[in-house]
Amino acid sequence: MRGNLKEARKKAGLTQQAMADKLGIGLRHYQKIESGDTNGSFEVWDALEDILGTHQRKLREISSNHRAPKENQ
């Protein structure tokens, strides 16, 4: 799980649906990004960085108790 992304989203007062809407993507796609099951595009990460005011390198971190996304295996 990308705990930093989830925490930043919640701190911004946004639901997963609200974040997906801001990004112009579907809810399920956003959920997969937040859970670490998919990476998402550069455009999505640039937008997340702008929306949340946190560097995407920090937002992208995956907790050690979750497997790496399939694209990286």
Contacts in CASP RR format, 6 or more apart in sequence:
PFRMAT RR
TARGET T0000
AUTHOR 0000-0000-0000
METHOD contacts of the structure
MODEL  1
MRGNLKEARKKAGLTQQAMADKLGIGLRHYQKIESGDTNGSFEVWDALED
ILGTHQRKLREISSNHRAPKENQ
1 34 0 8 1.000
1 35 0 8 1.000
1 36 0 8 1.000
1 62 0 8 1.000
1 63 0 8 1.000
1 65 0 8 1.000
1 66 0 8 1.000
2 33 0 8 1.000
2 34 0 8 1.000
2 35 0 8 1.000
2 36 0 8 1.000
2 59 0 8 1.000
2 60 0 8 1.000
2 61 0 8 1.000
2 62 0 8 1.000
2 63 0 8 1.000
3 34 0 8 1.000
3 61 0 8 1.000
3 63 0 8 1.000
4 54 0 8 1.000
4 58 0 8 1.000
4 59 0 8 1.000
4 61 0 8 1.000
5 33 0 8 1.000
5 34 0 8 1.000
5 48 0 8 1.000
5 52 0 8 1.000
5 59 0 8 1.000
5 60 0 8 1.000
6 34 0 8 1.000
8 52 0 8 1.000
8 53 0 8 1.000
8 54 0 8 1.000
8 59 0 8 1.000
9 16 0 8 1.000
9 19 0 8 1.000
9 34 0 8 1.000
9 52 0 8 1.000
12 51 0 8 1.000
12 52 0 8 1.000
14 22 0 8 1.000
16 27 0 8 1.000
16 30 0 8 1.000
16 31 0 8 1.000
16 34 0 8 1.000
17 27 0 8 1.000
19 30 0 8 1.000
19 48 0 8 1.000
19 51 0 8 1.000
20 26 0 8 1.000
20 27 0 8 1.000
20 29 0 8 1.000
20 30 0 8 1.000
22 47 0 8 1.000
22 51 0 8 1.000
23 30 0 8 1.000
23 44 0 8 1.000
23 47 0 8 1.000
23 48 0 8 1.000
23 51 0 8 1.000
25 44 0 8 1.000
29 38 0 8 1.000
29 40 0 8 1.000
32 38 0 8 1.000
33 39 0 8 1.000
33 40 0 8 1.000
33 44 0 8 1.000
35 66 0 8 1.000
36 62 0 8 1.000
36 66 0 8 1.000
36 69 0 8 1.000
37 69 0 8 1.000
37 70 0 8 1.000
38 69 0 8 1.000
38 70 0 8 1.000
38 71 0 8 1.000
39 69 0 8 1.000
39 71 0 8 1.000
39 72 0 8 1.000
45 56 0 8 1.000
45 59 0 8 1.000
45 60 0 8 1.000
46 56 0 8 1.000
48 56 0 8 1.000
48 59 0 8 1.000
49 55 0 8 1.000
49 56 0 8 1.000
49 59 0 8 1.000
52 59 0 8 1.000
62 68 0 8 1.000
62 69 0 8 1.000
67 73 0 8 1.000
END
